[in-house]
Amino acid sequence: MARRRDERIDHAVPAAVTELLREVGYRGLTMEAIAKRAGTTKPAVRRRWESQQHLVVEVMAQARVGVVEIDTGCTHCDLVGHLEALRAAMDDPALGQVLPALVADLADDPELRERFLTDFWAPRRKACVASLRKGQERGDLRPGLDVDLVLDLFAAPIVFRALFGHSGLGPEVPEDVVCAALMGAGTGAGGGAHGCVKHRPPRGHSADSQATA
């Protein structure tokens, strides 16, 4: 008779990985530490996951950090919301400090890279593509756009800064990126092609103070 799978381990191991990633980072992660934190053994972990790298990718995918579904009726606002979620995710040590080191392993393992793109990255792209399509339906974005290219234009500055740390990733960055990208992709109806009117008041000023100025 086959031994029943211990479902406790299925939940304890991913939780242990998340905790350890925040404590020691990707490079400091070991199977020994994962098993100890989860209250199990290395063989039990290895029976369930192909490698430590596959385990990390699965944990990142399950967390769905940075995945948001937005429909405010405003293309500009929706896109800023997606990029703010991505920016916040990159600030999370369980993602932002893991991704730079993980990229090297993805380059050396095509199967792991495909799993990362399918399980982790695709849901984020899908959510943002839905907003881009709605923007086209509203007439805010030009018809016939290469949606994949436009999506890369939006996400690339956030990911690039997170990977290399060469410039800040403050709360103003998502809106600045959307404004810059909409200059080429927008029709003007949503504040894109002919100048971007920011939806947030300047920092340090409230909407009420602007109205009475």
PyMOL commands that set and color helices and strands:
alter all, ss='L'
color gray80, all
select helices_A, chain A and resi 7-24+31-38+42-48+52-63+75-91+99-108+110-138+147-164+173-185+207-211
alter helices_A, ss='H'
color red, helices_A
deselect
rebuild
show_as cartoon
